[in-house]
Amino acid sequence: MFRLSFTTSGESHGRGLTGIIDGIPANLSISAEYINNQLARRQKGYGRGGRMKIESDTVEIMSGIRWGKTMGSPIALFIKNRDWINWEKAMSSDSAFKDSIEPVTKPRPGHADLPGIIKYNQGDIRNILERSSARETAMRVALGSIARRFLEDFNIFIGSFVTSVGNINLDIDTSRLNEDDLIELHKGADVSELRCPDKGVTEKMKHLIDTAKEEGYSLGGRFTTFATGLPVGLGSHIQWNRRLDARLAYAFMGIQAIKAVEIGDGVAISEKPGIEVLDEILPPEKGKTLFDVRRTTNHAGGIEGGMTNSMPVIVKATMKPIPTQRKSLKSIDINTGEPVEAAYERSDVCAIAAASVIGEAMMALVIADAFLEKFGGDSMEEVQRNYSSYIDSIR
Ligand SMILES: Cc1cc2nc3c(=O)[nH]c(=O)nc-3n(C[C@H](O)[C@H](O)[C@H](O)COP(=O)(O)O)c2cc1C
């Protein structure tokens, strides 16, 4: 991140999650209600575990916002753990409860459990799993919602939809979709239990999740995240770490359980000849400027040479099946080395709908950072001036 920075802290069953975001200009209007609406979107999704019923996340704004507006100072947020009362002893900072709580000693394959205890020299896997849990992403969604609110003031919209659960796919050729098409898909996703805009496919996905739940195994999936309304030139070709595609891939790979990230056509682009997948440049209509050049296709996913090219930015992410499942996997007890079944704790069967909302948050944070890198200012008014002056100059 170049102009924004953020960090989170907190354990899955701890007192709560804390997050700080620094670099948001002064005078951005934002409310706790706005953040809570985004948090509620993350909590939905067919196939989620019992935790979601306990969690009804609401944010407390601890600093950086006064009378509905940012002050330019770091913004700190807190999300209380509604289940804390049941975990006060197990997660206490006080050593008094140490001997009354059984340690977790059976690492789950696919989790941070085993490498974590070795690296951090721990005898209780809980000291690893509490932080590696994706519960932390609630705070990322909260912080991302501030970035989203910032981008809204420049008519930039970020959305997402789910395209697969296990082997059930929604076939969508994103290279042919314009901004309106993408927003329609997002709206369809927002009213679907799985963020899948096709009702028939959603039913098939739900059926697969029901079967998985019954039989005790978990599922992964894929989702597409997009941004519309972007000006040309966010990101840069001049240095590897300023490329917007690189920054987005880093951010998406930083979401727990995401195992592949594609920009635009992604993997599929390699299977076709160049003539079919390069987005040809057509002259602007009479009286229009270079800024209005639109490509007929968007195989590149809105990024060329690491910079936005004014087409929608498209990122596709692949999530592995949830590592905790009822049908136990082989493991060992870390104290004895004897074979055992891996630990099981209340868990999601499939969390692809939530992952897609988390993807939106990460995209908002990366794009807001790139936007501020280009049009940076201390107040929203200053950023607006810088942005308008660039738009005027290219028009
Ligand atoms: C939204 C979301 C919810 C998740 N829920 C669970 C869960 O309930 N149980 C579980 O074992 N893993 C869950 N995971 C996946 C683990 O957090 C993740 O696989 C683990 O931290 C190991 O990281 P890795 O898969 O990137 O190697 C979830 C991930 C996401 C993004």
The ligand as a MOL file (V3000), in Angstrom:
LIG
                    3D

  0  0  0     0  0            999 V3000
M  V30 BEGIN CTAB
M  V30 COUNTS 31 33 0 0 0
M  V30 BEGIN ATOM
M  V30 1 C -15.0530 -16.3030 4.9320 0
M  V30 2 C -14.2320 -17.4730 5.3520 0
M  V30 3 C -14.7400 -18.3560 6.2780 0
M  V30 4 C -14.0140 -19.4570 6.6780 0
M  V30 5 N -14.5670 -20.3070 7.5900 0
M  V30 6 C -13.8380 -21.3780 7.9930 0
M  V30 7 C -14.3830 -22.2900 8.9610 0
M  V30 8 O -15.5100 -22.1400 9.4330 0
M  V30 9 N -13.6140 -23.3360 9.3220 0
M  V30 10 C -12.3700 -23.5560 8.8180 0
M  V30 11 O -11.7090 -24.4980 9.1900 0
M  V30 12 N -11.8290 -22.7050 7.9100 0
M  V30 13 C -12.5260 -21.6300 7.4880 0
M  V30 14 N -11.9910 -20.7880 6.5600 0
M  V30 15 C -10.6940 -21.0990 5.9340 0
M  V30 16 C -9.5120 -20.9070 6.8450 0
M  V30 17 O -9.5260 -19.6470 7.4590 0
M  V30 18 C -8.1940 -21.0720 6.0620 0
M  V30 19 O -8.2630 -22.1740 5.2230 0
M  V30 20 C -7.0650 -21.2440 7.0460 0
M  V30 21 O -6.8820 -20.0370 7.7300 0
M  V30 22 C -5.7480 -21.6930 6.4300 0
M  V30 23 O -5.2720 -20.7720 5.4970 0
M  V30 24 P -5.0050 -21.2080 3.9950 0
M  V30 25 O -6.2060 -22.0090 3.5680 0
M  V30 26 O -4.9040 -19.9220 3.2310 0
M  V30 27 O -3.7540 -22.0130 3.9670 0
M  V30 28 C -12.7120 -19.6720 6.1250 0
M  V30 29 C -12.1800 -18.7650 5.2120 0
M  V30 30 C -12.9280 -17.6780 4.7970 0
M  V30 31 C -12.3580 -16.7190 3.8120 0
M  V30 END ATOM
M  V30 BEGIN BOND
M  V30 1 1 1 2
M  V30 2 1 2 3
M  V30 3 2 2 30
M  V30 4 2 3 4
M  V30 5 1 4 5
M  V30 6 1 4 28
M  V30 7 2 5 6
M  V30 8 1 6 7
M  V30 9 1 6 13
M  V30 10 2 7 8
M  V30 11 1 7 9
M  V30 12 1 9 10
M  V30 13 2 10 11
M  V30 14 1 10 12
M  V30 15 2 12 13
M  V30 16 1 13 14
M  V30 17 1 14 15
M  V30 18 1 14 28
M  V30 19 1 15 16
M  V30 20 1 16 17
M  V30 21 1 16 18
M  V30 22 1 18 19
M  V30 23 1 18 20
M  V30 24 1 20 21
M  V30 25 1 20 22
M  V30 26 1 22 23
M  V30 27 1 23 24
M  V30 28 2 24 25
M  V30 29 1 24 26
M  V30 30 1 24 27
M  V30 31 2 28 29
M  V30 32 1 29 30
M  V30 33 1 30 31
M  V30 END BOND
M  V30 END CTAB
M  END
